[in-house]
């Protein structure tokens, strides 16, 4: 997840969130709510949802890549997705987070045993 912010000089800078940052799961949830509205005309804004790392997080899980000259930072790992089943389904169908059109945010489901 990322946010684009304007710094005092007027230049726009992309801030990528660490998966351990509490804001990360909020941004994932907000992104899924927007997708539910845009793709399915559903208002899921009152539904619970969380997306947090499972287990210990290591710096090597963060990957930095370039796509068409733009730096993109992404996380690879196992996450725990909880909450509303419709929001979980949208995450699985469309991807979690941003840059889904470039293949980021794709999920595989592992059942907790």
C-alpha positions as CSV (number, residue, x, y, z in Angstrom):
1,X,0.0,0.0,0.0
2,X,1.1,3.5,-0.7
3,X,0.0,7.1,-0.6
4,X,1.1,9.9,-2.8
5,X,1.8,13.1,-0.8
6,X,2.9,16.6,-1.8
7,X,6.0,17.8,0.0
8,X,6.5,21.6,0.8
9,X,8.5,22.1,-2.4
10,X,5.4,21.1,-4.4
11,X,6.9,17.8,-5.6
12,X,4.8,14.6,-5.2
13,X,6.4,11.7,-3.4
14,X,5.1,8.1,-3.0
15,X,5.2,6.8,0.6
16,X,5.0,3.0,0.8
17,X,3.7,1.6,4.1
18,X,5.4,-1.1,6.1
19,X,3.2,-4.2,6.6
20,X,3.6,-3.8,10.4
21,X,2.2,-0.2,10.3
22,X,-1.4,-0.2,11.6
23,X,-2.3,2.1,8.7
24,X,-1.5,-0.7,6.3
25,X,-4.6,-2.8,7.1
26,X,-6.8,0.3,7.1
27,X,-5.6,1.3,3.6
28,X,-6.1,-2.3,2.3
29,X,-9.7,-2.3,3.8
30,X,-10.5,1.2,2.3
31,X,-9.1,0.0,-1.1
32,X,-11.4,-3.1,-1.0
33,X,-14.4,-0.9,-0.1
34,X,-13.8,1.3,-3.1
35,X,-13.5,-1.8,-5.4
36,X,-16.8,-3.1,-4.0
37,X,-18.5,0.2,-4.9
38,X,-16.9,0.5,-8.3
39,X,-17.2,-3.1,-9.5
40,X,-20.2,-4.4,-7.7
41,X,-22.2,-1.3,-6.6
42,X,-22.0,-2.5,-3.0
43,X,-21.6,-0.4,0.1
44,X,-19.4,-2.5,2.4
45,X,-18.1,0.4,4.4
46,X,-19.5,-0.8,7.7
47,X,-18.1,-4.3,7.3
48,X,-15.1,-5.5,9.4
49,X,-11.9,-6.5,7.7
50,X,-8.2,-6.9,8.7
51,X,-5.1,-7.9,6.7
52,X,-2.1,-8.5,8.9
53,X,1.2,-10.4,8.5
54,X,1.2,-13.9,9.9
55,X,4.3,-14.6,12.0
56,X,7.5,-12.7,12.1
57,X,8.2,-10.1,9.4
58,X,11.7,-9.9,7.9
59,X,13.1,-7.1,5.8
60,X,13.9,-9.5,3.0
61,X,10.1,-9.9,2.5
62,X,10.0,-6.4,1.0
63,X,10.8,-6.3,-2.7
64,X,11.7,-3.2,-4.6
65,X,11.1,-3.2,-8.3
66,X,10.9,-0.8,-11.3
67,X,7.9,-0.8,-13.5
68,X,8.0,1.5,-16.5
69,X,10.6,3.7,-14.7
70,X,8.6,3.9,-11.5
71,X,9.9,2.4,-8.2
72,X,7.4,0.0,-6.6
73,X,7.8,-1.5,-3.2
74,X,5.8,-4.6,-2.4
75,X,5.7,-7.2,0.4
76,X,5.8,-11.0,0.0
77,X,4.7,-13.3,2.8
78,X,1.9,-15.0,4.5
79,X,-1.0,-12.8,5.8
80,X,-4.0,-13.4,7.9
81,X,-7.2,-12.0,6.3
82,X,-10.2,-11.8,8.6
83,X,-13.6,-10.1,8.5
84,X,-16.4,-9.8,6.1
85,X,-16.5,-12.7,3.6
86,X,-17.5,-10.4,0.7
87,X,-14.5,-8.1,1.3
88,X,-12.3,-11.2,1.5
89,X,-13.7,-12.5,-1.8
90,X,-13.1,-9.1,-3.5
91,X,-9.5,-9.2,-2.2
92,X,-9.1,-12.6,-3.8
93,X,-10.8,-11.6,-7.0
94,X,-9.1,-8.3,-7.6
95,X,-6.0,-8.3,-5.4
96,X,-5.2,-6.7,-2.1
97,X,-3.8,-3.1,-2.3
98,X,-2.7,-1.1,-5.2
99,X,-1.0,-1.7,-8.6
100,X,-3.2,-4.8,-9.2
101,X,-3.2,-4.1,-12.9
102,X,0.6,-4.7,-12.9
103,X,0.1,-8.0,-11.0
104,X,0.7,-6.8,-7.4
105,X,-1.5,-7.9,-4.5
106,X,-2.4,-11.3,-5.9
107,X,-3.4,-13.8,-3.3
108,X,-3.2,-17.5,-2.8
109,X,-5.5,-19.0,-0.1
110,X,-4.1,-21.2,2.6
111,X,-6.6,-22.7,5.0
112,X,-5.7,-22.5,8.7
113,X,-5.7,-26.1,10.0
